[in-house]
Amino acid sequence: MKNLLGFFIGLFLIALPTAAQQHGGGRSGPARGVGGGYVPARGPAPHPGPAPQRGGAPQEHRSFADQKGHPEAPHVHARGDKWIGHDTGKDDTHYHLDHPWEHGHFPGGFGRGHVWRIEGGGPSRFWFGGFYFSVADYDVGVCNGWLWDSDQIVIYEDPDHDGWYLAYNARLGTYVHVMYLGR
């Protein structure tokens, strides 16, 4: 009986720290609901129609902090994989390219099963695994917290903007539009 009790106490002591850990990519996501190693299961759905009307001249600064504690950048909610900020549709002039895919298509794989570590560079040109990318000029201001030599990112296809991909930063839970520059 003492051996059985000792076995259960030992099992409990082993299981307690494991249960307390927060796993990136888990269903519950990080405590604040964004980032913390969480990786969305899929990219955003295509925008269903024209861009939302904002009135007047195009708005150059948008607010993305949709909840207290969420970043002031496009981000993904860990619960439900809701992509905040990917709502301007195909006609968004900020992401228009005269020659989409001019450097070819990214061959490295997309989504949760393809997590990459940035190896160097900066917004104008960064790389991982021998693949090179550039952040869209319009998005440079929202990736200033990225670590260009160590952050883990996941590439998703952009369903609305030809020639662009979405680079999701697992640490921060934010994303930017990126162009593939080749190998």
BAVO-229203 format. One line per 8 residues: number of its first residue (from 1); their letters; for each residue z, x, y of N, C-alpha, C. Coordinates in Angstrom, 1 decimal. Layout:
! residues N
NUM) a) Z X Y Z X Y Z X Y  ...
END
This chain:
! residues 183
1) mknllgff) 0.0 0.8 -1.2 0.0 0.0 0.0 0.0 0.9 1.3  0.8 2.0 1.2 0.9 2.9 2.4 -0.5 3.5 2.6  -1.2 3.9 1.5 -2.5 4.5 1.6 -3.5 3.5 2.2  -3.4 2.3 1.8 -4.3 1.2 2.4 -4.0 1.0 3.9  -2.8 1.0 4.3 -2.4 0.9 5.7 -2.9 2.1 6.5  -2.7 3.3 5.9 -3.2 4.5 6.6 -4.7 4.5 6.7  -5.4 4.0 5.7 -6.8 3.9 5.8 -7.3 3.1 6.9  -6.7 1.9 7.0 -7.1 0.9 8.1 -6.7 1.5 9.5
9) iglflial) -5.6 2.1 9.6 -5.2 2.7 10.9 -6.2 3.8 11.3  -6.6 4.7 10.3 -7.6 5.7 10.6 -8.9 5.1 10.9  -9.3 4.1 10.2 -10.6 3.4 10.5 -10.6 2.9 12.0  -9.4 2.3 12.3 -9.3 1.7 13.7 -9.4 2.8 14.7  -8.7 3.9 14.5 -8.7 5.0 15.5 -10.1 5.6 15.6  -10.9 5.6 14.6 -12.3 6.1 14.7 -13.2 5.1 15.4  -13.0 3.8 15.1 -13.9 2.8 15.6 -13.6 2.5 17.1  -12.4 2.6 17.5 -12.0 2.3 18.9 -12.8 3.0 20.0
17) ptaaqqhg) -12.9 4.4 19.9 -13.7 5.0 20.9 -15.2 4.7 20.8  -15.7 4.5 19.6 -17.1 4.1 19.5 -17.4 2.7 20.1  -16.5 1.8 19.9 -16.7 0.5 20.5 -16.6 0.5 22.0  -15.8 1.4 22.5 -15.6 1.5 24.0 -16.7 2.1 24.7  -17.6 2.9 24.0 -18.7 3.6 24.6 -19.7 2.6 25.0  -20.4 2.9 26.1 -21.5 2.1 26.6 -22.8 2.8 26.2  -23.6 2.2 25.4 -24.8 2.8 24.9 -26.0 2.4 25.8  -26.8 3.4 26.3 -28.0 3.1 27.0 -29.0 2.4 26.1
25) ggrsgpar) -29.6 1.4 26.7 -30.5 0.6 25.9 -29.9 -0.5 25.1  -28.5 -0.6 25.2 -27.8 -1.7 24.5 -28.1 -3.0 25.2  -27.7 -4.1 24.5 -28.1 -5.4 25.0 -27.3 -5.8 26.3  -26.1 -5.3 26.4 -25.3 -5.7 27.5 -25.7 -5.0 28.8  -26.2 -3.8 28.7 -26.6 -3.0 29.8 -25.4 -2.4 30.5  -25.6 -1.7 31.6 -24.5 -1.0 32.3 -23.6 -2.0 33.0  -22.4 -1.5 33.4 -21.4 -2.4 34.1 -22.0 -3.1 35.3  -22.8 -2.5 36.2 -23.3 -3.1 37.4 -24.6 -3.9 37.1
33) gvgggyvp) -25.1 -3.8 35.9 -26.2 -4.6 35.6 -27.6 -3.9 35.8  -27.5 -2.6 36.3 -28.7 -1.9 36.6 -28.5 -0.4 36.2  -29.5 0.2 35.6 -29.4 1.6 35.3 -28.4 2.0 34.2  -27.8 3.2 34.3 -26.8 3.6 33.4 -27.3 4.0 32.0  -28.6 4.3 32.0 -29.3 4.6 30.7 -30.0 3.5 30.0  -29.9 2.3 30.6 -30.5 1.1 30.0 -32.1 1.3 30.2  -32.8 0.9 29.1 -34.3 0.9 29.2 -34.8 -0.4 28.8  -35.6 -1.0 29.7 -36.1 -2.4 29.5 -37.0 -2.4 28.2
41) argpaphp) -37.0 -3.5 27.5 -37.8 -3.7 26.3 -39.3 -3.7 26.6  -39.6 -4.2 27.8 -41.0 -4.4 28.2 -41.2 -4.3 29.7  -42.4 -4.1 30.2 -42.7 -4.0 31.6 -42.7 -5.4 32.2  -43.0 -5.5 33.5 -43.1 -6.8 34.1 -44.3 -7.6 33.7  -44.1 -8.9 33.8 -45.2 -9.9 33.5 -46.2 -9.8 34.7  -47.4 -10.2 34.5 -48.4 -10.2 35.7 -47.9 -11.3 36.7  -48.1 -11.0 37.9 -47.7 -11.9 39.0 -48.6 -13.2 38.8  -48.0 -14.4 38.9 -48.7 -15.6 38.6 -49.7 -16.0 39.6
49) gpapqrgg) -49.7 -15.5 40.8 -50.6 -16.0 41.8 -50.6 -15.1 43.0  -51.0 -15.7 44.2 -51.0 -14.9 45.4 -49.7 -14.4 45.8  -49.7 -13.3 46.7 -48.4 -12.7 47.1 -47.6 -13.8 47.9  -46.3 -13.7 47.8 -45.5 -14.6 48.6 -45.8 -14.5 50.1  -45.8 -15.6 50.8 -46.0 -15.5 52.3 -44.7 -15.1 53.0  -44.9 -14.1 53.8 -43.7 -13.5 54.5 -43.9 -13.8 56.0  -45.1 -14.2 56.4 -45.3 -14.6 57.9 -45.5 -13.3 58.7  -46.4 -13.4 59.7 -46.6 -12.3 60.6 -47.3 -11.1 60.0
57) apqehrsf) -47.0 -10.0 60.6 -47.6 -8.7 60.1 -46.9 -8.3 58.8  -47.6 -7.5 58.0 -47.0 -7.1 56.7 -45.7 -6.4 56.9  -44.8 -6.8 56.1 -43.4 -6.3 56.2 -43.4 -4.9 55.6  -43.0 -3.9 56.3 -43.0 -2.5 55.8 -41.7 -2.2 55.1  -40.6 -2.9 55.5 -39.3 -2.6 54.8 -38.8 -3.9 54.1  -38.7 -3.9 52.8 -38.2 -5.0 52.1 -36.8 -4.7 51.6  -36.1 -5.8 51.4 -34.8 -5.6 50.8 -34.9 -5.9 49.3  -34.3 -5.1 48.5 -34.3 -5.3 47.1 -32.9 -5.5 46.5
65) adqkghpe) -31.9 -5.3 47.3 -30.5 -5.4 46.8 -30.2 -6.9 46.6  -30.6 -7.5 45.5 -30.5 -8.9 45.3 -29.1 -9.4 44.9  -28.2 -8.4 44.5 -26.9 -8.7 44.2 -26.0 -7.6 44.7  -24.7 -7.9 44.8 -23.8 -6.8 45.3 -23.7 -5.7 44.2  -23.9 -4.5 44.7 -23.9 -3.3 43.9 -25.2 -2.9 43.3  -26.3 -3.7 43.6 -27.6 -3.3 43.1 -28.3 -2.4 44.1  -29.2 -1.6 43.7 -29.8 -0.6 44.6 -30.8 -1.3 45.6  -31.0 -0.6 46.7 -32.0 -1.0 47.7 -33.3 -0.4 47.4
73) aphvharg) -33.8 -0.7 46.2 -35.0 -0.2 45.7 -35.5 -1.1 44.6  -36.8 -1.2 44.2 -37.2 -2.0 43.1 -36.4 -1.6 41.9  -35.9 -2.5 41.1 -35.1 -2.2 40.0 -35.2 -3.3 38.9  -34.6 -3.1 37.7 -34.6 -4.0 36.6 -33.2 -4.4 36.2  -33.0 -5.7 36.1 -31.7 -6.2 35.6 -31.6 -5.9 34.1  -30.5 -5.3 33.7 -30.3 -5.0 32.3 -30.2 -6.3 31.5  -29.7 -7.4 32.0 -29.7 -8.7 31.3 -31.0 -9.4 31.6  -31.8 -9.6 30.6 -33.0 -10.3 30.8 -34.2 -9.5 31.2
81) dkwighdt) -34.1 -8.2 31.4 -35.2 -7.4 31.9 -36.0 -8.0 33.0  -35.3 -8.5 34.0 -35.9 -9.0 35.2 -36.3 -7.9 36.2  -37.6 -7.8 36.5 -38.1 -6.7 37.4 -38.1 -7.2 38.8  -37.1 -6.7 39.6 -36.9 -7.1 41.0 -37.9 -6.3 41.8  -38.7 -6.9 42.7 -39.6 -6.2 43.6 -41.0 -6.1 43.1  -41.3 -6.5 41.9 -42.7 -6.5 41.4 -43.2 -7.9 41.6  -43.4 -8.3 42.9 -43.8 -9.7 43.1 -44.9 -9.9 44.2  -45.6 -8.8 44.5 -46.6 -8.9 45.5 -48.0 -9.3 45.1
89) gkddthyh) -48.2 -9.3 43.8 -49.5 -9.7 43.2 -50.6 -8.6 43.4  -51.8 -9.0 42.9 -53.0 -8.1 42.8 -53.5 -7.7 44.2  -53.3 -8.5 45.2 -53.9 -8.2 46.5 -53.0 -7.4 47.4  -52.0 -6.8 46.9 -51.1 -5.9 47.7 -51.9 -4.7 48.2  -52.2 -4.6 49.4 -53.0 -3.4 49.9 -52.3 -2.1 49.8  -51.0 -2.1 49.6 -50.2 -0.8 49.5 -50.6 -0.1 48.2  -51.1 -0.9 47.2 -51.5 -0.3 45.9 -53.0 -0.4 45.6  -53.8 -0.6 46.6 -55.2 -0.6 46.4 -55.8 0.8 46.2
97) ldhpwehg) -56.6 1.0 45.3 -57.3 2.3 45.0 -58.8 2.0 45.0  -59.5 2.8 45.7 -61.0 2.7 45.6 -61.5 3.2 44.3  -60.9 4.1 43.6 -61.3 4.6 42.3 -60.1 4.6 41.3  -59.8 3.4 40.8 -58.7 3.3 39.8 -59.0 4.2 38.6  -58.0 4.8 38.0 -58.1 5.6 36.8 -59.0 6.8 37.0  -59.1 7.3 38.2 -60.0 8.4 38.4 -59.7 9.7 37.6  -58.4 9.8 37.2 -58.0 10.9 36.4 -57.8 10.5 34.9  -58.3 9.3 34.5 -58.1 8.9 33.2 -56.9 8.0 33.0
105) hfpggfgr) -56.7 7.6 31.8 -55.5 6.7 31.4 -54.5 7.6 30.8  -53.2 7.3 31.0 -52.1 8.0 30.5 -52.1 7.8 29.0  -52.1 8.9 28.1 -52.2 8.7 26.7 -50.8 8.8 26.0  -49.7 9.0 26.7 -48.5 9.4 26.2 -47.6 8.2 25.6  -48.0 7.0 25.7 -47.2 5.9 25.2 -46.4 5.2 26.2  -46.1 3.9 26.0 -45.4 3.1 27.0 -44.2 2.4 26.4  -43.2 2.2 27.3 -42.1 1.3 27.0 -41.0 2.1 26.3  -40.0 1.3 25.9 -38.7 1.7 25.4 -38.8 2.9 24.4
113) ghvwrieg) -39.8 2.9 23.5 -39.8 4.0 22.5 -40.4 5.3 23.0  -40.6 5.4 24.3 -41.2 6.6 24.9 -40.5 7.0 26.1  -39.3 7.6 25.9 -38.5 8.1 27.1 -38.8 9.6 27.3  -39.1 9.9 28.5 -39.5 11.3 28.9 -38.4 11.9 29.9  -38.2 13.2 29.9 -37.4 13.8 30.9 -38.3 14.5 31.9  -38.1 14.2 33.2 -38.9 14.9 34.2 -38.5 16.4 34.2  -39.5 17.2 34.2 -39.4 18.6 34.1 -39.5 19.4 35.4  -40.0 18.8 36.4 -40.1 19.4 37.7 -41.0 18.7 38.7
121) ggpsrfwf) -41.0 19.3 39.9 -41.9 18.7 40.9 -41.1 17.9 41.9  -41.8 16.8 42.4 -41.2 15.9 43.4 -42.1 14.7 43.5  -41.9 13.8 44.4 -42.7 12.6 44.5 -44.2 12.8 44.5  -44.7 13.9 45.2 -46.1 14.1 45.4 -46.8 14.6 44.1  -46.0 15.2 43.2 -46.5 15.7 41.9 -45.3 16.1 41.1  -45.1 15.3 40.0 -44.1 15.7 39.0 -44.7 15.6 37.6  -44.0 16.2 36.6 -44.5 16.3 35.3 -43.5 16.2 34.2  -43.9 15.9 33.0 -43.2 15.9 31.8 -44.1 16.0 30.6
129) ggfyfsva) -43.8 16.7 29.6 -44.6 16.8 28.4 -46.1 17.2 28.7  -46.3 17.9 29.8 -47.7 18.3 30.1 -48.5 17.3 30.8  -47.9 16.1 31.1 -48.5 15.1 31.9 -48.1 15.1 33.3  -49.0 14.9 34.3 -48.7 15.0 35.7 -48.9 13.6 36.4  -48.0 13.3 37.3 -48.0 12.0 38.0 -47.8 12.2 39.5  -48.1 11.2 40.3 -47.8 11.2 41.7 -47.3 9.8 42.1  -46.2 9.8 42.9 -45.6 8.5 43.3 -46.5 7.9 44.5  -46.7 6.6 44.4 -47.5 5.9 45.5 -46.8 6.2 46.8
137) dydvgvcn) -47.6 6.5 47.9 -47.0 6.8 49.2 -46.1 5.7 49.6  -46.4 4.5 49.4 -45.6 3.3 49.8 -44.2 3.3 49.1  -44.1 4.0 48.0 -42.8 3.9 47.2 -42.0 5.2 47.3  -42.5 6.2 48.0 -41.8 7.5 48.1 -40.3 7.3 48.7  -40.2 6.4 49.6 -38.8 6.2 50.2 -37.8 5.6 49.3  -38.2 5.0 48.2 -37.3 4.4 47.3 -37.0 5.2 46.1  -37.5 6.5 46.0 -37.2 7.3 44.9 -36.4 8.6 45.3  -35.8 8.6 46.5 -35.2 9.8 47.1 -33.9 10.2 46.3
145) gwlwdsdq) -33.4 9.3 45.4 -32.2 9.7 44.6 -32.6 10.2 43.2  -33.8 10.3 43.0 -34.3 10.8 41.6 -34.0 12.3 41.5  -33.7 12.7 40.3 -33.5 14.1 40.0 -34.8 14.6 39.3  -35.6 15.4 40.1 -37.0 15.7 39.7 -37.0 16.8 38.6  -35.9 17.2 38.1 -35.8 18.2 37.1 -35.1 17.8 35.8  -34.6 16.5 35.8 -33.8 16.1 34.7 -33.8 14.6 34.4  -34.1 13.7 35.3 -34.0 12.3 35.0 -34.9 11.9 33.9  -34.4 10.9 33.1 -35.2 10.3 32.1 -35.9 9.1 32.6
153) iviyedpd) -37.2 9.1 32.3 -38.0 8.0 32.8 -38.9 7.4 31.7  -39.3 6.2 31.9 -40.1 5.5 30.9 -41.3 5.0 31.7  -42.5 5.1 31.2 -43.7 4.7 31.8 -44.1 3.3 31.3  -44.4 2.4 32.2 -44.9 1.0 31.8 -46.3 0.8 32.5  -47.1 0.0 31.8 -48.4 -0.4 32.5 -48.1 -1.4 33.6  -48.8 -1.3 34.7 -48.7 -2.2 35.8 -49.7 -3.3 35.6  -49.3 -4.5 35.3 -50.2 -5.6 35.0 -51.0 -6.1 36.3  -50.6 -5.7 37.5 -51.2 -6.2 38.7 -52.0 -5.2 39.5
161) hdgwylay) -51.7 -4.0 39.4 -52.4 -3.0 40.3 -53.1 -2.0 39.5  -54.5 -2.1 39.4 -55.3 -1.2 38.7 -55.2 0.2 39.2  -55.0 1.1 38.2 -54.9 2.5 38.5 -53.5 3.0 38.7  -52.5 2.1 38.6 -51.1 2.5 38.8 -50.3 2.2 37.5  -49.3 3.0 37.3 -48.3 2.7 36.3 -46.9 2.5 37.0  -45.9 2.1 36.2 -44.6 2.0 36.8 -43.7 3.0 36.0  -43.1 3.9 36.8 -42.2 4.9 36.2 -40.8 4.4 36.5  -40.1 4.0 35.4 -38.7 3.5 35.4 -37.7 4.6 35.2
169) narlgtyv) -36.7 4.8 36.1 -35.7 5.8 36.0 -34.5 5.1 35.3  -34.2 5.6 34.0 -33.1 5.0 33.2 -31.8 5.2 33.8  -31.5 6.3 34.5 -30.2 6.6 35.1 -29.9 5.6 36.2  -30.9 5.4 37.1 -30.7 4.6 38.3 -31.1 3.1 38.1  -32.0 2.9 37.1 -32.4 1.5 36.9 -33.5 1.1 37.9  -34.1 2.1 38.6 -35.1 1.8 39.6 -36.4 2.2 39.1  -37.5 1.8 39.8 -38.8 2.1 39.4 -39.7 2.3 40.6  -40.8 3.0 40.4 -41.8 3.2 41.5 -43.2 3.2 40.8
177) hvmylgr) -44.2 2.9 41.7 -45.6 3.0 41.2 -46.0 4.4 41.2  -46.7 4.8 40.1 -47.2 6.2 39.9 -48.6 6.2 39.5  -49.3 7.2 39.9 -50.7 7.5 39.4 -50.7 8.6 38.5  -51.4 8.5 37.4 -51.6 9.5 36.4 -52.6 10.5 36.9  -52.2 11.8 37.0 -53.0 12.9 37.5 -53.7 13.7 36.4  -53.4 13.4 35.1 -54.0 14.2 34.0 -53.0 15.2 33.4  -53.6 16.0 32.6 -52.9 17.1 31.9 -53.1 18.4 32.5
END
